[in-house]
Amino acid sequence: MKDTYSVIMDENKNPLQELPKAQRFQIMTFLSVMWSSLFCLAFGSYAYWGELVVGHVALAAGVVLTGLTFRQVNKQRHHNGH
């Protein structure tokens, strides 16, 4: 199950890995909105569509910003010889 999740959700393992990071983020954000919309349509929960979309986009943005922050700290640490 974990491998299946990684192939879909891990940008370094899924078919989007060759694209620039910004483009990967845009595509993954679009896919999250699409899946939120499909689930809302399937389960008749149209009233929650906005909250689900905002939640998915906020989560994706948080993950990206955290990754960028960690990468920057690692670069600075490596550059300073630590």
C-alpha positions in Angstrom: 0.0 0.0 0.0 2.8 2.4 0.9 4.5 1.7 -2.5 1.3 2.4 -4.4 0.9 5.7 -2.4 4.5 6.7 -3.2 4.1 6.0 -7.0 1.0 8.3 -7.0 1.9 11.0 -4.5 5.7 11.2 -4.4 6.9 13.7 -7.0 10.2 11.9 -7.2 8.7 8.5 -8.0 5.6 9.3 -10.1 5.6 10.0 -13.9 5.9 13.8 -13.2 9.4 13.5 -11.9 11.0 14.7 -15.1 9.1 18.0 -15.0 10.3 21.2 -13.3 9.2 21.4 -9.7 6.8 24.4 -10.3 5.1 22.5 -13.1 4.8 19.4 -10.9 3.2 21.5 -8.1 0.7 23.0 -10.6 -0.3 19.6 -12.0 -0.6 18.0 -8.5 -2.7 21.0 -7.3 -5.0 20.6 -10.4 -5.3 16.8 -9.7 -6.2 17.5 -6.1 -9.0 19.9 -7.1 -10.2 17.4 -9.7 -10.4 14.6 -7.1 -12.1 16.9 -4.6 -14.6 17.8 -7.2 -15.2 14.1 -8.2 -15.7 13.0 -4.6 -18.1 15.9 -3.9 -20.1 15.0 -7.1 -20.1 11.3 -6.3 -21.2 11.7 -2.7 -23.5 14.6 -3.2 -21.6 16.9 -0.8 -21.5 20.0 -3.0 -21.7 22.2 0.0 -18.2 21.2 1.1 -16.5 21.6 -2.3 -14.9 25.0 -1.5 -13.5 23.8 1.8 -12.1 20.7 0.3 -10.4 22.6 -2.5 -9.0 25.2 -0.2 -7.8 22.4 2.2 -6.1 20.5 -0.6 -4.3 23.6 -2.0 -3.3 24.7 1.5 -1.9 21.3 2.3 0.0 21.1 -1.0 1.4 24.6 -0.5 2.5 23.8 3.1 4.3 20.6 2.0 6.1 22.5 -0.8 7.1 25.4 1.4 8.4 23.0 4.1 10.4 21.1 1.5 11.9 24.4 0.1 12.8 25.6 3.6 14.5 22.3 4.5 16.4 22.3 1.1 17.6 25.9 1.7 18.8 25.1 5.2 20.7 22.0 3.9 22.3 24.1 1.2 23.4 26.7 3.7 24.7 24.0 6.1 26.6 22.3 3.3 28.0 25.6 2.0 29.2 26.6 5.5 31.0 23.2 5.9 28.7 21.7 8.6 
